[in-house]
Amino acid sequence: MRTRPTLSWTPPGEPLPRTTSLHEVVRLVGAGGVVVLSGAGLSTESGIPDYRGATGSLRRHTPMTYQEFVGAEHARRRYWARSHLGWRTIARAHPNDGHRAVTALRNAGLVDGVITQNVDGLHRAAGTPDAIELHGSLDRVVCLSCRETSPREELDRRLHAANPGFTATATRVNPDGDADLADADVRGFRVVPCRSCAGVLKPDVVFFGENVEPSRVDRCYRLVDAARAMLVLGSSLTVMSGLRFVRRAAEAGKPVAIVNQGPTRGDKYAEHRVDLPLGRALTDLAARLAA
């Protein structure tokens, strides 16, 4: 059993300079006991866009909010029409070198757990089945009335059958699988209800304005509390759902390293900040440590 020193909490000051050297990250991860927190930047090399990067979709696209989805039938029609096309891009995506490197580090016993903010399922596909999907996964659907879950593939077949003449083409797909469509393409789209209770179906993901399930948050906190260090990969940490775990680690005196292209909201909590493409950086990290 590893012994872990008790460190005092010092409020963060100015962020340390960013670097392109992995030397300190190799040292941190090589000591083991690491929990990984990943964000959309890890999946961009799989062809899935991010929200807040240089070409992030939030610059041009306003995601569906939970309040809008549950409050208006026309909003649900718009979401499902767009998602019916867009989620196929997510479903066709394959894990990239970054996902595979995280799995290699997990298998080598250096990473104790993975928390992902992504809803694409690529950590699971890469061989990390126990990754905690903080914001859910697009490959599942949940009924808001009876809470029954079902595969997205099943809903896709039902939507296809209900909309045989739907031939719209997506102009852009966003990280949540929501595609950009003209209003005319959405207007006649038919939404299908829950098979069990005729309730409203929603993708089993956390929308903007929706809270993460408390039990899932608790599982993440337990991982962070048991870890020796945290490694953040490809997340801007703009929203509190991910930032809170970085703050928790820093307040407990655990070292935090961030590998991300561009600044993050958690930079002031990090001891090491590396600005490199994640596929290349993580492949190099795994080659040094997990061979």
Secondary structure, 3 states (H helix, E strand, C coil): CCCCCCCCCCCCCCCCCCECCCHHHHHHHHCCCEEEEECHHHCHHHCCCCCCCCCCHHHCCCCCEHHHHHHCHHHHHHHHHHHHHHHHHHHHCCCCHHHHHHHHHHHCCCEEEEEECCCCCHHHHCCCCCCEECCEEEEEEEECCCCCEEEHHHHHHHHHHHCCCCCCCCCCECCCCCECCCHHHHCCCCCCCCCCCCCCEEEEECCECCCCCHHHHHHHHHHHHHCCEEEEECCCCCCHHHHHHHHHHHHCCCCEEEECCCCCCCHHHCCEEECCCHHHHHHHHHHHHCC
